[in-house]
């Protein structure tokens, strides 16, 4: 059942039940009050007649010696007292009372007592009131009977009228409830339609005021939550698409990177197996197989490092930046001589919180990349300084630079700006990816600023140690 119909039926039942029960309670209350008033009036009338007759009998008893004559005179006096009243009056023995078939009602009454009841006869209702008094030397009963059929007739008439009123109210309320339930649930219907479109793949779907969401309360909050959810779903789907694309690119690049050295190893191994060669030629083939095998080994190790870093947690310790600079200086001596590049150090003394081996690996790889990008004789600079509440390391070269289109992709696995040059130097496009993962483990990312033909500046930050004092200057050093 639709929500709008649930609202309709529940509200309709509440209104009709409340209106119906309330109305019939009101009619019954009026009927009960009217009936009680008539009963009280009948009792008072009976009491008045009884009292008057008692006084009349006491005053006239000496005058009339004949008891029967006195009784007849009392009856006439009682009728005069009743006057134009609708009450029917009887004075006599118990057998002379009305509704004689039920005269057990009067049995057991004591003198000067009174009883009343409601009696039904021939679809009419009466109030029978009986009093018992002592008249001269004998007791007798005084009965008054009042017709109250009109009270019951009025009640039935009011109930009938109210039934028609209730039917009219039900019809009118049902029309209003259908309209209001449709208006109230229309925003929910729009939300349902929007969610259905999102489920079918239309992730650009959003709920707007033009779609029927005009309320400023819970419906508005619900629509805003829906839009927030849709934004999140759309972003998540885009991330999944990007992740899938990156995975496919990763597999393609990895396969390509494996293919070249494997092809070389297979070809040269086949030559050694199939042909008789001079010792010098055999040595050249073996050397090429060794180099390509070493490249495959480096590729495997770098790929393993990249996978491990994405699922690793570091154990950071406090370490001084001057110690890091000294270790880096010793580590890069070989690559500096290999590429004919000089390294300038300008590192402020401070204490940082980092994982020492990973931090040194990160700086080593950045310096290695800077040396590969620089011409012989050009300097590479390692700078370190306190930047707000963190410590920033920066590696700068004046080499070939990186195009703006390549900057956003440079940290992706296997991405190389100049593939031929990178492969000739033994690279596979994993160095900056590993560096970026190490930076992420330290709560940062690589920030790359580059201009083609002028050089590249790559920086990242690490946390300062809690007990770190103000930084001290570190003199420029060149090696």
Sine and cosine of phi, psi and omega as CSV:
sin_phi,cos_phi,sin_psi,cos_psi,sin_omega,cos_omega
0.00,0.00,0.69,-0.72,-0.01,-1.00
-0.92,0.38,0.45,-0.89,-0.04,-1.00
-0.89,0.46,-0.59,0.81,0.00,-1.00
-0.90,0.45,-0.62,0.78,0.02,-1.00
-0.95,0.30,-0.54,0.84,0.09,-1.00
-0.89,0.46,-0.71,0.71,0.05,-1.00
-0.86,0.51,-0.69,0.72,-0.03,-1.00
-0.87,0.49,-0.80,0.60,-0.09,-1.00
-0.92,0.40,-0.67,0.74,-0.01,-1.00
-0.91,0.42,-0.73,0.68,0.00,-1.00
-0.91,0.41,-0.65,0.76,0.01,-1.00
-0.88,0.48,-0.71,0.70,0.01,-1.00
-0.89,0.45,-0.65,0.76,0.00,-1.00
-0.90,0.45,-0.72,0.70,-0.04,-1.00
-0.91,0.42,-0.77,0.64,-0.07,-1.00
-0.92,0.40,-0.67,0.74,0.01,-1.00
-0.90,0.44,-0.72,0.69,-0.01,-1.00
-0.90,0.43,-0.71,0.70,-0.03,-1.00
-0.91,0.41,-0.68,0.73,-0.02,-1.00
-0.92,0.39,-0.76,0.65,-0.01,-1.00
-0.89,0.45,-0.67,0.74,0.01,-1.00
-0.89,0.46,-0.67,0.74,0.00,-1.00
-0.91,0.42,-0.72,0.70,-0.01,-1.00
-0.93,0.36,-0.52,0.85,0.11,-0.99
-0.90,0.43,-0.63,0.78,0.02,-1.00
-0.91,0.42,-0.72,0.69,0.02,-1.00
-0.88,0.48,-0.68,0.73,-0.01,-1.00
-0.91,0.41,-0.59,0.81,0.03,-1.00
-0.90,0.43,-0.70,0.72,0.03,-1.00
-0.88,0.47,-0.69,0.72,0.01,-1.00
-0.88,0.48,-0.72,0.70,-0.03,-1.00
-0.89,0.45,-0.69,0.72,0.02,-1.00
-0.89,0.46,-0.69,0.73,0.01,-1.00
-0.90,0.45,-0.69,0.72,0.01,-1.00
-0.89,0.45,-0.69,0.72,0.03,-1.00
-0.89,0.46,-0.62,0.78,0.03,-1.00
-0.90,0.43,-0.65,0.76,0.02,-1.00
-0.92,0.39,-0.61,0.79,0.04,-1.00
-0.91,0.43,-0.70,0.71,0.03,-1.00
-0.89,0.46,-0.65,0.76,0.01,-1.00
-0.90,0.43,-0.64,0.76,0.02,-1.00
-0.90,0.43,-0.66,0.75,0.02,-1.00
-0.91,0.42,-0.68,0.73,0.01,-1.00
-0.90,0.44,-0.66,0.75,0.01,-1.00
-0.89,0.46,-0.68,0.73,0.03,-1.00
-0.90,0.43,-0.66,0.75,0.01,-1.00
-0.90,0.43,-0.64,0.77,0.01,-1.00
-0.89,0.46,-0.72,0.69,0.00,-1.00
-0.90,0.43,-0.69,0.72,-0.01,-1.00
-0.88,0.48,-0.71,0.71,-0.01,-1.00
-0.90,0.44,-0.68,0.73,-0.01,-1.00
-0.90,0.43,-0.65,0.76,0.01,-1.00
-0.92,0.40,-0.63,0.78,0.01,-1.00
-0.89,0.46,-0.68,0.74,0.03,-1.00
-0.92,0.40,-0.67,0.74,0.00,-1.00
-0.88,0.47,-0.70,0.71,-0.02,-1.00
-0.91,0.42,-0.65,0.76,0.00,-1.00
-0.90,0.43,-0.60,0.80,-0.05,-1.00
-0.97,0.24,-0.49,0.87,-0.11,-0.99
-0.96,-0.27,0.02,1.00,-0.02,-1.00
-0.88,0.47,-0.67,0.74,0.01,-1.00
-0.92,0.40,-0.47,0.88,-0.09,-1.00
-0.97,0.25,-0.66,0.75,-0.08,-1.00
-0.96,-0.27,0.93,-0.37,0.02,-1.00
-0.99,0.17,-0.45,0.89,-0.03,-1.00
-0.99,0.11,0.89,-0.47,-0.06,-1.00
-0.91,0.42,-0.65,0.76,-0.02,-1.00
-0.91,0.42,-0.62,0.78,0.02,-1.00
-0.91,0.41,-0.59,0.80,0.03,-1.00
-0.91,0.42,-0.63,0.78,-0.01,-1.00
-0.91,0.41,-0.68,0.73,0.02,-1.00
-0.89,0.46,-0.65,0.76,0.03,-1.00
-0.90,0.43,-0.60,0.80,0.02,-1.00
-0.91,0.42,-0.64,0.77,0.03,-1.00
-0.89,0.47,-0.70,0.71,0.03,-1.00
-0.88,0.47,-0.63,0.78,0.03,-1.00
-0.91,0.42,-0.63,0.78,0.01,-1.00
-0.90,0.44,-0.64,0.77,0.02,-1.00
-0.91,0.40,-0.59,0.81,0.06,-1.00
-0.90,0.44,-0.62,0.78,0.01,-1.00
-0.91,0.42,-0.68,0.73,-0.02,-1.00
-0.89,0.46,-0.55,0.83,0.06,-1.00
0.86,0.52,-0.81,-0.59,-0.04,-1.00
-1.00,0.02,0.24,0.97,-0.02,-1.00
-0.90,0.43,0.52,-0.85,0.05,-1.00
-0.98,0.22,-0.14,0.99,-0.03,-1.00
-0.93,0.36,0.66,-0.75,0.12,-0.99
-0.99,-0.10,0.76,-0.66,-0.11,-0.99
-0.90,-0.43,0.71,-0.71,0.12,-0.99
-0.73,-0.68,0.64,-0.77,0.07,-1.00
-0.77,-0.63,0.84,-0.54,0.00,-1.00
0.16,-0.99,-0.34,-0.94,0.00,-1.00
-0.98,0.21,0.09,-1.00,-0.05,-1.00
-0.90,0.44,-0.48,0.88,-0.01,-1.00
-0.97,0.23,-0.23,0.97,-0.01,-1.00
-1.00,-0.05,-0.02,1.00,-0.01,-1.00
-0.95,0.30,0.35,-0.94,0.06,-1.00
-0.94,0.34,0.28,-0.96,0.01,-1.00
0.78,0.62,0.79,0.62,-0.12,-0.99
-0.87,0.49,-0.44,0.90,0.00,-1.00
-0.91,0.41,-0.27,0.96,-0.03,-1.00
-0.85,-0.52,0.46,0.89,-0.10,-0.99
-0.95,0.30,0.03,1.00,0.12,-0.99
-0.87,0.50,-0.34,0.94,0.01,-1.00
-0.85,0.53,-0.56,0.83,-0.06,-1.00
-1.00,0.00,-0.16,0.99,-0.02,-1.00
-0.91,0.42,0.61,-0.79,0.08,-1.00
0.99,0.12,0.09,1.00,0.01,-1.00
-0.97,0.25,0.65,-0.76,0.07,-1.00
-1.00,-0.05,0.29,-0.96,0.01,-1.00
-0.89,0.46,0.62,-0.79,0.00,-1.00
0.92,0.39,0.43,0.90,0.11,-0.99
-0.95,-0.31,0.23,-0.97,-0.09,-1.00
-0.57,-0.82,0.60,-0.80,0.08,-1.00
-0.69,-0.72,0.45,-0.89,0.08,-1.00
-0.55,-0.84,0.44,-0.90,0.02,-1.00
-0.38,-0.93,0.24,-0.97,0.07,-1.00
-0.97,-0.23,0.78,-0.63,-0.08,-1.00
-0.85,-0.52,0.66,-0.75,0.05,-1.00
-0.94,-0.34,0.76,-0.66,0.02,-1.00
-0.48,-0.88,0.81,-0.58,0.01,-1.00
0.81,0.59,0.71,0.70,0.03,-1.00
0.88,0.48,0.39,0.92,0.09,-1.00
-0.86,-0.51,0.41,-0.91,-0.07,-1.00
-0.89,-0.45,0.68,-0.74,-0.02,-1.00
-0.71,-0.70,0.45,-0.89,0.18,-0.98
-0.96,-0.27,0.90,-0.43,0.02,-1.00
-0.98,-0.21,0.87,-0.49,0.02,-1.00
-0.88,-0.48,0.79,-0.61,-0.07,-1.00
-0.82,-0.57,0.73,-0.68,0.12,-0.99
-0.83,-0.56,0.53,-0.85,0.03,-1.00
-0.89,-0.46,0.83,-0.56,-0.02,-1.00
-0.75,-0.66,0.24,-0.97,0.07,-1.00
-0.99,-0.12,0.91,-0.42,-0.02,-1.00
-0.93,-0.36,0.95,-0.31,-0.10,-1.00
0.86,0.51,-0.94,-0.33,-0.06,-1.00
-0.95,-0.31,-0.06,1.00,-0.04,-1.00
-0.83,-0.56,0.48,-0.88,0.07,-1.00
-1.00,0.00,0.50,-0.87,0.05,-1.00
-0.55,-0.83,0.23,-0.97,-0.04,-1.00
-0.95,-0.30,0.67,-0.74,0.09,-1.00
-0.92,-0.38,0.88,-0.48,-0.07,-1.00
-0.89,-0.46,0.71,-0.70,0.16,-0.99
-0.84,-0.54,0.70,-0.72,0.00,-1.00
-0.83,-0.55,0.86,-0.51,-0.01,-1.00
-0.91,-0.41,0.75,-0.66,0.02,-1.00
-0.99,0.16,0.88,-0.48,0.01,-1.00
-0.88,-0.48,0.42,0.91,0.01,-1.00
-0.86,0.52,-0.57,0.82,-0.02,-1.00
-0.88,0.47,-0.53,0.85,0.02,-1.00
-0.90,0.44,-0.70,0.71,0.02,-1.00
-0.94,0.33,-0.59,0.80,0.03,-1.00
-0.89,0.45,-0.67,0.75,0.03,-1.00
-0.88,0.47,-0.66,0.75,0.02,-1.00
-0.87,0.49,-0.73,0.69,0.01,-1.00
-0.89,0.46,-0.62,0.78,0.01,-1.00
-0.91,0.42,-0.70,0.71,0.01,-1.00
-0.89,0.46,-0.64,0.77,0.02,-1.00
-0.89,0.45,-0.66,0.75,0.01,-1.00
-0.90,0.44,-0.73,0.69,0.01,-1.00
-0.87,0.49,-0.67,0.74,-0.04,-1.00
-0.93,0.38,-0.49,0.87,0.06,-1.00
-0.89,0.45,-0.68,0.73,0.06,-1.00
-0.91,0.42,-0.65,0.76,0.04,-1.00
-0.88,0.48,-0.67,0.74,-0.01,-1.00
-0.90,0.43,-0.62,0.78,0.05,-1.00
-0.89,0.45,-0.68,0.73,0.04,-1.00
-0.88,0.47,-0.69,0.72,0.03,-1.00
-0.89,0.46,-0.64,0.77,0.00,-1.00
-0.88,0.47,-0.69,0.72,0.01,-1.00
-0.91,0.42,-0.72,0.69,-0.01,-1.00
-0.90,0.43,-0.69,0.73,0.00,-1.00
-0.91,0.41,-0.61,0.80,0.00,-1.00
-0.90,0.44,-0.63,0.78,0.03,-1.00
-0.90,0.43,-0.74,0.68,0.00,-1.00
-0.90,0.44,-0.65,0.76,-0.03,-1.00
-0.92,0.39,-0.61,0.79,0.05,-1.00
-0.87,0.49,-0.70,0.72,-0.01,-1.00
-0.90,0.43,-0.76,0.65,-0.07,-1.00
-0.92,0.39,-0.63,0.78,0.01,-1.00
-0.90,0.43,-0.61,0.79,0.06,-1.00
-0.91,0.41,-0.68,0.74,0.01,-1.00
-0.91,0.41,-0.65,0.76,-0.04,-1.00
-0.93,0.36,-0.60,0.80,-0.08,-1.00
-1.00,-0.06,-0.08,1.00,0.00,-1.00
-0.86,0.51,-0.68,0.73,0.07,-1.00
-0.87,0.49,-0.59,0.80,0.02,-1.00
-0.93,0.38,-0.58,0.82,0.06,-1.00
-0.90,0.44,-0.66,0.75,0.04,-1.00
-0.89,0.45,-0.65,0.76,0.04,-1.00
-0.90,0.43,-0.62,0.78,0.03,-1.00
-0.90,0.44,-0.69,0.72,0.02,-1.00
-0.89,0.46,-0.66,0.75,0.00,-1.00
-0.90,0.43,-0.68,0.73,0.01,-1.00
-0.91,0.41,-0.55,0.84,0.04,-1.00
-0.91,0.42,-0.65,0.76,0.04,-1.00
-0.91,0.42,-0.64,0.77,0.04,-1.00
-0.89,0.45,-0.66,0.75,0.01,-1.00
-0.90,0.43,-0.47,0.88,0.01,-1.00
-1.00,0.07,-0.02,1.00,0.10,-1.00
0.93,-0.37,-0.03,1.00,0.03,-1.00
-1.00,0.06,0.99,0.14,-0.10,-0.99
-0.98,0.21,-0.09,1.00,0.07,-1.00
-1.00,0.07,-0.08,1.00,-0.05,-1.00
-0.92,0.40,0.76,-0.65,0.07,-1.00
-0.69,-0.72,0.47,-0.89,0.01,-1.00
-1.00,-0.08,0.82,-0.57,0.00,-1.00
-0.84,-0.54,0.15,-0.99,0.03,-1.00
-0.89,0.46,-0.53,0.85,0.00,-1.00
-0.92,0.38,-0.26,0.97,0.02,-1.00
-1.00,-0.01,0.08,1.00,0.06,-1.00
0.94,-0.33,0.01,1.00,0.00,-1.00
-1.00,-0.05,1.00,-0.05,-0.06,-1.00
-0.88,-0.47,-0.06,1.00,0.00,-1.00
-0.95,0.30,0.42,-0.91,-0.04,-1.00
-0.93,-0.38,0.26,0.97,-0.05,-1.00
-0.88,-0.48,-0.81,-0.59,-0.11,-0.99
-0.89,0.45,-0.57,0.82,-0.01,-1.00
-0.90,0.43,-0.66,0.75,0.04,-1.00
-0.89,0.46,-0.69,0.72,0.02,-1.00
-0.89,0.46,-0.63,0.77,0.03,-1.00
-0.91,0.42,-0.67,0.74,0.01,-1.00
-0.91,0.41,-0.62,0.78,0.04,-1.00
-0.91,0.42,-0.64,0.77,0.05,-1.00
-0.90,0.44,-0.63,0.78,0.03,-1.00
-0.89,0.46,-0.71,0.70,0.01,-1.00
-0.89,0.45,-0.64,0.77,0.05,-1.00
-0.89,0.46,-0.68,0.73,0.04,-1.00
-0.89,0.46,-0.68,0.73,0.00,-1.00
-0.90,0.44,-0.63,0.77,0.06,-1.00
-0.87,0.49,-0.70,0.71,-0.01,-1.00
-0.90,0.44,-0.70,0.72,0.00,-1.00
-0.88,0.47,-0.69,0.73,-0.01,-1.00
-0.89,0.45,-0.70,0.71,0.03,-1.00
-0.89,0.46,-0.65,0.76,-0.03,-1.00
-0.92,0.40,-0.65,0.76,0.04,-1.00
-0.90,0.44,-0.66,0.76,0.03,-1.00
-0.89,0.45,-0.63,0.77,0.04,-1.00
-0.91,0.42,-0.63,0.78,0.04,-1.00
-0.90,0.43,-0.67,0.75,0.04,-1.00
-0.88,0.47,-0.70,0.71,0.00,-1.00
-0.90,0.43,-0.65,0.76,0.02,-1.00
-0.90,0.44,-0.65,0.76,0.03,-1.00
-0.90,0.44,-0.68,0.74,0.02,-1.00
-0.90,0.44,-0.69,0.73,0.02,-1.00
-0.89,0.45,-0.63,0.78,0.02,-1.00
-0.89,0.45,-0.71,0.71,0.02,-1.00
-0.89,0.46,-0.68,0.73,0.04,-1.00
-0.89,0.46,-0.65,0.76,-0.01,-1.00
-0.87,0.49,-0.72,0.69,-0.01,-1.00
-0.90,0.44,-0.68,0.74,0.00,-1.00
-0.90,0.45,-0.71,0.70,-0.01,-1.00
-0.92,0.40,-0.66,0.75,0.00,-1.00
-0.89,0.46,-0.68,0.74,0.03,-1.00
-0.88,0.47,-0.65,0.76,0.00,-1.00
-0.91,0.41,-0.65,0.76,-0.01,-1.00
-0.92,0.39,-0.54,0.84,0.04,-1.00
-0.97,0.25,-0.54,0.84,-0.13,-0.99
-0.90,0.44,-0.69,0.73,-0.09,-1.00
-0.90,0.44,-0.81,0.59,0.01,-1.00
-0.92,0.38,-0.56,0.83,0.02,-1.00
-0.90,0.43,-0.65,0.76,0.03,-1.00
-0.88,0.47,-0.68,0.74,0.01,-1.00
-0.90,0.43,-0.71,0.70,-0.01,-1.00
-0.87,0.48,-0.70,0.71,-0.02,-1.00
-0.90,0.43,-0.71,0.71,-0.05,-1.00
-0.89,0.45,-0.75,0.67,-0.04,-1.00
-0.94,0.35,-0.58,0.82,0.07,-1.00
-0.90,0.43,-0.60,0.80,0.02,-1.00
-0.92,0.39,-0.61,0.79,0.04,-1.00
-0.89,0.45,-0.70,0.71,0.01,-1.00
-0.88,0.47,-0.56,0.83,-0.05,-1.00
-0.98,0.19,-0.54,0.84,-0.19,-0.98
-0.99,-0.15,-0.41,0.91,-0.12,-0.99
-0.85,-0.53,0.50,-0.87,0.16,-0.99
-1.00,0.09,0.81,-0.59,-0.07,-1.00
-0.79,-0.61,0.37,-0.93,0.12,-0.99
-0.93,0.37,0.44,-0.90,0.02,-1.00
-0.81,0.59,-0.61,0.79,-0.02,-1.00
-0.92,0.39,-0.66,0.75,0.02,-1.00
-0.91,0.40,-0.65,0.76,0.03,-1.00
-0.88,0.47,-0.62,0.78,0.01,-1.00
-0.91,0.40,-0.63,0.78,0.02,-1.00
-0.90,0.43,-0.69,0.72,0.03,-1.00
-0.89,0.46,-0.69,0.72,0.01,-1.00
-0.90,0.43,-0.60,0.80,0.01,-1.00
-0.92,0.40,-0.66,0.75,0.03,-1.00
-0.91,0.41,-0.64,0.77,0.05,-1.00
-0.88,0.47,-0.65,0.76,0.01,-1.00
-0.90,0.44,-0.70,0.71,-0.03,-1.00
-0.90,0.44,-0.70,0.71,-0.01,-1.00
-0.93,0.37,-0.59,0.81,0.07,-1.00
-0.91,0.42,-0.65,0.76,0.05,-1.00
-0.89,0.45,-0.61,0.80,0.03,-1.00
-0.91,0.41,-0.65,0.76,0.05,-1.00
-0.90,0.45,-0.63,0.78,0.02,-1.00
-0.90,0.44,-0.71,0.71,0.02,-1.00
-0.89,0.46,-0.64,0.77,0.03,-1.00
-0.89,0.46,-0.69,0.73,0.00,-1.00
-0.90,0.44,-0.69,0.72,-0.01,-1.00
-0.91,0.43,-0.67,0.74,0.01,-1.00
-0.91,0.42,-0.65,0.76,0.02,-1.00
-0.91,0.42,-0.64,0.77,0.05,-1.00
-0.90,0.44,-0.68,0.73,0.04,-1.00
-0.87,0.49,-0.65,0.76,-0.01,-1.00
-0.90,0.44,-0.68,0.73,0.01,-1.00
-0.92,0.40,-0.69,0.73,-0.02,-1.00
-0.90,0.43,-0.67,0.74,-0.05,-1.00
-0.90,0.44,-0.54,0.84,-0.01,-1.00
-0.95,0.32,-0.29,0.96,-0.02,-1.00
-0.84,-0.54,0.43,0.90,-0.09,-1.00
-0.92,-0.39,0.33,-0.94,0.15,-0.99
-0.80,-0.60,0.69,-0.72,-0.10,-1.00
-1.00,-0.06,0.41,-0.91,0.13,-0.99
-0.93,-0.36,1.00,-0.09,-0.09,-1.00
-0.98,0.19,0.57,-0.83,0.08,-1.00
-0.75,-0.66,0.24,-0.97,0.07,-1.00
-0.99,0.12,0.77,-0.64,-0.03,-1.00
-0.58,-0.81,0.57,-0.82,-0.03,-1.00
-0.99,0.14,0.62,-0.78,-0.04,-1.00
-0.94,0.35,-0.49,0.87,0.01,-1.00
-0.93,0.37,-0.53,0.85,0.07,-1.00
-0.93,0.37,-0.67,0.74,0.05,-1.00
-0.86,0.50,-0.70,0.72,-0.02,-1.00
-0.89,0.45,-0.66,0.76,0.02,-1.00
-0.90,0.43,-0.68,0.74,0.01,-1.00
-0.90,0.43,-0.66,0.75,0.03,-1.00
-0.90,0.44,-0.66,0.75,-0.01,-1.00
-0.85,0.53,-0.65,0.76,0.00,-1.00
-0.96,0.28,-0.56,0.83,-0.09,-1.00
-0.95,0.31,-0.53,0.85,-0.14,-0.99
-1.00,-0.09,0.07,1.00,-0.02,-1.00
-0.84,0.55,-0.65,0.76,-0.05,-1.00
-0.91,0.42,-0.73,0.68,-0.04,-1.00
-0.94,0.33,-0.48,0.88,0.07,-1.00
-0.90,0.44,-0.69,0.73,0.03,-1.00
-0.93,0.36,-0.59,0.81,-0.03,-1.00
-0.89,0.46,-0.68,0.73,-0.06,-1.00
-0.99,-0.16,-0.03,1.00,0.02,-1.00
0.91,0.42,0.63,0.78,-0.06,-1.00
-0.91,-0.42,0.55,-0.84,0.07,-1.00
-0.98,-0.19,0.56,-0.83,0.00,-1.00
-0.93,-0.38,0.80,-0.60,0.09,-1.00
-0.97,-0.23,0.75,-0.67,0.01,-1.00
-0.93,-0.37,0.76,-0.65,0.07,-1.00
-0.59,-0.81,0.98,0.19,-0.13,-0.99
-0.89,-0.46,0.86,-0.52,0.07,-1.00
-0.94,0.33,0.62,-0.79,0.03,-1.00
-0.97,0.25,0.81,-0.59,0.06,-1.00
-0.32,-0.95,0.10,-0.99,0.04,-1.00
-0.89,-0.45,0.82,-0.57,-0.04,-1.00
-0.90,-0.43,0.29,-0.96,0.03,-1.00
-0.94,-0.35,0.95,-0.30,-0.08,-1.00
-0.38,-0.93,0.13,-0.99,0.10,-0.99
-1.00,-0.04,0.93,-0.38,-0.20,-0.98
-0.84,0.54,-0.75,0.66,-0.08,-1.00
-0.91,0.42,-0.66,0.75,0.02,-1.00
-0.92,0.39,-0.63,0.78,0.01,-1.00
-0.90,0.44,-0.66,0.75,0.02,-1.00
-0.92,0.38,-0.62,0.78,0.05,-1.00
-0.88,0.48,-0.67,0.74,0.01,-1.00
-0.88,0.48,-0.75,0.66,-0.01,-1.00
-0.91,0.41,-0.62,0.79,0.00,-1.00
-0.89,0.47,-0.73,0.68,-0.01,-1.00
-0.90,0.44,-0.65,0.76,0.02,-1.00
-0.90,0.44,-0.67,0.75,0.02,-1.00
-0.92,0.38,-0.63,0.77,0.03,-1.00
-0.87,0.49,-0.73,0.69,0.03,-1.00
-0.89,0.46,-0.65,0.76,0.01,-1.00
-0.90,0.44,-0.62,0.78,0.02,-1.00
-0.92,0.40,-0.65,0.76,0.01,-1.00
-0.90,0.43,-0.56,0.83,-0.05,-1.00
-0.99,0.13,-0.23,0.97,-0.09,-1.00
-0.99,-0.14,0.45,-0.89,0.09,-1.00
-0.99,0.15,0.40,-0.91,0.00,-1.00
-0.86,0.52,0.71,-0.70,0.00,-1.00
1.00,-0.05,-0.26,0.97,0.03,-1.00
-0.99,0.16,0.54,-0.84,-0.03,-1.00
-1.00,0.03,0.43,-0.90,0.19,-0.98
-0.86,-0.51,0.71,-0.70,-0.11,-0.99
-0.90,-0.44,0.74,-0.67,0.14,-0.99
-0.94,-0.33,0.89,-0.45,-0.03,-1.00
-0.89,-0.45,0.59,-0.80,0.07,-1.00
-0.62,-0.79,0.73,-0.69,-0.02,-1.00
-0.36,-0.93,0.36,-0.93,0.03,-1.00
-0.97,0.25,0.81,-0.59,-0.01,-1.00
-0.85,-0.53,0.99,-0.15,-0.06,-1.00
0.88,0.48,-0.86,-0.51,-0.04,-1.00
-0.98,-0.18,0.25,0.97,0.03,-1.00
-0.73,-0.68,0.12,-0.99,0.00,-1.00
-0.91,-0.41,0.75,-0.66,-0.09,-1.00
-0.94,-0.35,0.76,-0.65,0.17,-0.99
-0.97,-0.25,0.62,-0.78,-0.04,-1.00
-0.61,-0.79,0.77,-0.64,0.06,-1.00
-0.92,-0.40,0.83,-0.55,-0.10,-1.00
-0.83,-0.56,0.69,-0.72,0.11,-0.99
-0.76,-0.65,0.20,-0.98,0.04,-1.00
-0.86,-0.51,0.67,0.74,-0.07,-1.00
-1.00,0.03,-0.57,-0.82,-0.14,-0.99
-0.96,0.29,-0.38,0.93,-0.01,-1.00
0.98,0.18,0.11,-0.99,-0.04,-1.00
-0.80,-0.60,0.72,-0.69,0.03,-1.00
-0.91,0.41,0.47,-0.88,-0.05,-1.00
-0.87,0.49,-0.59,0.81,0.00,-1.00
-0.91,0.41,-0.43,0.90,-0.03,-1.00
-1.00,0.01,-0.27,0.96,-0.10,-0.99
-0.88,0.47,-0.63,0.78,-0.05,-1.00
-0.95,0.31,-0.30,0.95,-0.08,-1.00
-0.94,-0.33,-0.07,1.00,-0.19,-0.98
-0.91,0.42,-0.42,0.91,-0.01,-1.00
-1.00,-0.07,0.08,1.00,0.05,-1.00
-0.98,0.22,0.56,-0.83,0.01,-1.00
-0.87,0.49,0.68,-0.73,0.06,-1.00
0.94,0.34,0.11,0.99,0.01,-1.00
-1.00,0.09,0.79,-0.61,0.01,-1.00
-0.75,-0.67,0.73,-0.69,0.00,-1.00
-0.93,0.37,-0.77,0.64,0.04,-1.00
-0.89,-0.45,1.00,-0.08,-0.14,-0.99
-0.90,0.44,-0.67,0.74,-0.04,-1.00
-0.91,0.42,-0.67,0.74,-0.01,-1.00
-0.93,0.38,-0.64,0.77,-0.01,-1.00
-0.91,0.41,-0.67,0.74,-0.02,-1.00
-0.93,0.36,-0.57,0.82,0.01,-1.00
-0.91,0.42,-0.42,0.91,0.03,-1.00
-0.99,-0.12,0.13,0.99,0.06,-1.00
1.00,0.06,0.22,0.97,-0.03,-1.00
-1.00,0.04,0.35,-0.94,0.03,-1.00
-0.73,-0.69,0.13,0.99,0.03,-1.00
0.99,0.17,0.36,0.93,-0.01,-1.00
-0.95,-0.30,-0.20,0.98,-0.10,-1.00
-0.86,0.51,-0.80,0.60,-0.03,-1.00
-0.94,0.34,-0.48,0.88,0.08,-1.00
-0.90,0.44,-0.70,0.72,0.05,-1.00
-0.90,0.44,-0.67,0.74,0.02,-1.00
-0.87,0.49,-0.68,0.74,-0.03,-1.00
-0.92,0.40,-0.62,0.79,0.04,-1.00
-0.91,0.40,-0.63,0.78,0.05,-1.00
-0.90,0.43,-0.66,0.75,0.03,-1.00
-0.88,0.47,-0.64,0.77,0.02,-1.00
-0.89,0.45,-0.62,0.78,0.03,-1.00
-0.89,0.45,-0.38,0.93,0.03,-1.00
-0.98,-0.19,0.28,0.96,0.06,-1.00
0.97,0.24,0.51,0.86,-0.03,-1.00
-0.55,-0.83,-0.01,-1.00,0.12,-0.99
-0.63,-0.77,0.29,-0.96,0.06,-1.00
-0.95,0.31,0.78,-0.63,0.07,-1.00
-0.95,-0.32,0.91,-0.42,-0.15,-0.99
-0.92,-0.40,0.82,-0.57,0.10,-1.00
-0.83,-0.56,0.85,-0.53,-0.08,-1.00
-0.55,-0.83,0.45,-0.90,0.08,-1.00
-0.64,-0.77,0.76,-0.65,-0.06,-1.00
-0.86,0.50,0.78,-0.62,0.03,-1.00
1.00,0.08,-0.16,0.99,-0.04,-1.00
-0.89,-0.46,-0.39,0.92,0.06,-1.00
0.80,-0.60,-0.01,-1.00,-0.10,-1.00
-0.71,-0.70,0.60,-0.80,0.04,-1.00
-0.83,-0.56,0.90,-0.43,0.00,-1.00
-0.88,-0.48,0.81,-0.59,-0.04,-1.00
-0.70,-0.72,0.30,-0.95,0.08,-1.00
-0.39,-0.92,0.20,-0.98,-0.04,-1.00
-0.82,-0.58,0.41,-0.91,0.13,-0.99
-0.73,-0.68,0.26,-0.97,-0.04,-1.00
-0.97,0.24,0.58,-0.81,0.15,-0.99
-0.98,0.22,0.51,-0.86,0.07,-1.00
-0.92,0.40,0.51,-0.86,-0.03,-1.00
-0.87,0.50,-0.57,0.82,-0.04,-1.00
-0.99,-0.17,0.33,0.94,-0.04,-1.00
-0.93,0.37,0.73,-0.68,0.07,-1.00
-1.00,0.02,-0.01,-1.00,0.02,-1.00
-0.87,0.49,0.60,-0.80,-0.05,-1.00
-0.93,0.36,0.48,-0.88,0.04,-1.00
-0.91,-0.41,0.51,-0.86,0.01,-1.00
-0.91,0.41,0.52,-0.85,0.03,-1.00
-0.83,-0.56,0.85,-0.53,-0.11,-0.99
-0.91,0.41,0.57,-0.82,0.06,-1.00
-0.86,0.51,0.66,-0.75,0.01,-1.00
-0.67,-0.74,0.63,-0.78,-0.03,-1.00
-0.79,-0.61,0.72,-0.69,0.02,-1.00
-0.75,-0.66,0.00,0.00,0.00,0.00
